[in-house]
Structures are given as structure tokens and as C-alpha cells.
Amino acid sequence: MSRALTTATTTSGLAVIVSVGIVLAGCAGNFGRGGAGPSLSKRVVSEGQKVPKGGGRYKIGQPYQINGKWYYPREDPNYDRIGIASWYGSMFHGRRTANGEIFDMNALTAAHPTLPMPSLVRVTNLENNRSLVVRVNDRGPYKHNRVIDLSRYAADLLGFRNKGVARVRVTYLRPAPLDGDDSYERMVLARQPWLRSAQRQRLAQTRQHSSRRFASNRFASRPQNRLWRDRDPRNRAQQLAAVPRSQAYHRYNSATYRNPTGLSRTQPLFVQVGVYQIRANAERAVNRLRHGGAVRIDPLIIAGQRYYAVRTGPFMSEQQARLGVRFAAQSGYFDARIIRSPY
């Protein structure tokens, strides 16, 4: 057997053990995007608690295969690529990454399919020319022509969190310190002329999020309006399908919708399941998700190229949207994430 065993470690530390033609076993990790029945690893740091820096090991890894494609990790000091970036956040926060560190969605980190871990790379959003340096400490992504998966914080700063994806340039700089020291990344960020504008936008989003959460808690406190109370995953599909149409759909314009309960106006919430270059792939995803409630395909234009975003919703609260994310993950779509208005 030419390659008896290879280890495919996907975003936020999900290791899938694959052999050539024979799947031998699976080991711990998270964020599976292919392979033999991956699952999320145990969360070791709860959301809201401080995530320790470093704690991992230097790792390159052996060649591995995901969805029929081989990846060849190696040192590549001349690495300089243009492609699509995505991001990952709360579902993987506090879980082990591929090199043993703990993923922090509020840090300047990223996942890459082949570069050594940990290493520093410069990422430039070619749609707005924002640039920053991030620490690669994880494996992934494995979809389409995506070249890097950024933390939620990095996606916020580069201005594409709500959109979900962006066309970027990724340039390798050097190995990163094992102790997790991120002073260089923060220094580069502090020198960016667009930082103040990005911070104002992020603060506005945080305030809007807090306001929406307060409104959602008021709504959830009304017994007649409680939805999806049963946490049994076997019942979630039926719960999603059982939501009354009057509550699952809302009249909204390009930015807002009016809550039928009389609460304040806010942007609707959607779950973005995935973004595809080929419409047939998007339609297959829609067919798999139809039994879970409302699902749609929204065309996107990114750097002059057409993509197709599969989204479920709208949802009336973040709690409901999180259940939508979990349902998508149970259906095999581990890239699912909550976004604001899709327009």
C-alpha cells in the first residue's frame, strides 16, 4: 500500500483518518468537511472565558485526501495565492485546532490546507484593499477554490463577515512563535489606515446584536410564542418544519423587517449554509435542506464572478438561527453560519 494512512485535519481540529481506498479509523477533532463521519470535538473553553494563547506544537503533517482531492502540506516560503476566503466562529470557539492550540474566534487566526502551523500570513481583501496578518494554526477549508478560513474577528476587520466570503490574496511571511505571542499581528493591525472605520462598524454591529438579543429575550419570555423548545436533535427537523408560515416569513425591505409582535425593527437573520460556484451544487444543498424549513438560493457577484449562496430563514431571534445552524450541521453542512440581511 503506497500510503497506508494519512491524517486529514480540517478546520478547528477535526481529524479524519483516511487510507487509500480503505477508511481505517477516526480520531478526535472538529469541523469536518468531508471524510468518514466527522464530528465536533469537545469544547475545552466556554464562550465568554479567556482563551489561552499558544500551547500547540509545530506541525506540517503528511499528505491527505478530502473528497477525492489530495493535499500536500509542506514548508513553502514563496507561497502567494489569490482565491476565496471564508470564516468560522462560535460553533468552533474553544475547541482544539489541528496543531493542538485552542481556537479563539476573537483572535487574529486562520486555517489553511497546507501551510505549516503555526505560521504568519498576510491576507488582503482584494475587494476593499484591507490587509492584516493572521496566525495559521488550523487545517481547512476544503471547498471550491477557497484558500483560507479566517476567524470571525479577522473577517470582521477585513469587512466580509456579513457577506460570508471574499476574494483575497494570501502571502506567507514566516513561522509564528509557539507561545502564541501575537504582538506582531496587533502591531500590523494598529498601523492600518482603515482600522478606525472598521472598529466603528464592529461597535455598531455589537450594539445592534445586544439590542436584538434583548428584544429576542422579551419575545421568548412569552409562552405562546416559544419556538423550538425541544432540544432533542431527532425532533429539530419537525420543529423547523412546524413553524407557522406567519412566523417563518416576514415582510422586509432591503435592510430591515417589521417584527409582527411589535418589537423594534432590526435586520433579519439568515443561516448561510454554503456558497457555490456551480448552481447545480447549490440546488442539491437546497433539496437536502427543504424538510427543515424555508431555504433559498441568492446569487452573489464576487470579484466579477457569479456565486450561489444557499440560505435558510429568515429567523426571528438568534436562538432560532443557532438552531438553524445546528440543523445544517446535522445535514452535513459544517460551514453554516448566521448572517444579517443578505442584501
QUIHU-V560337 format. One record per helix or strand of 2 or more residues. SS is the DSSP state (a for helix, b for strand). FROM is the first residue (numbers start at 1). TO is the last residue. If there is no record, write none. Layout:
ss={SS;SS}
from={FROM;FROM}
to={TO;TO}
This chain:
ss={b;b;b;b;b;b;b;b;b;a;b;a;a;a;a;a;b;a;b;b;a;b}
from={6;14;64;69;80;109;119;131;146;152;166;183;195;223;233;245;269;279;295;305;318;337}
to={10;18;66;71;88;111;125;138;151;158;175;190;220;225;242;248;276;292;302;315;330;339}
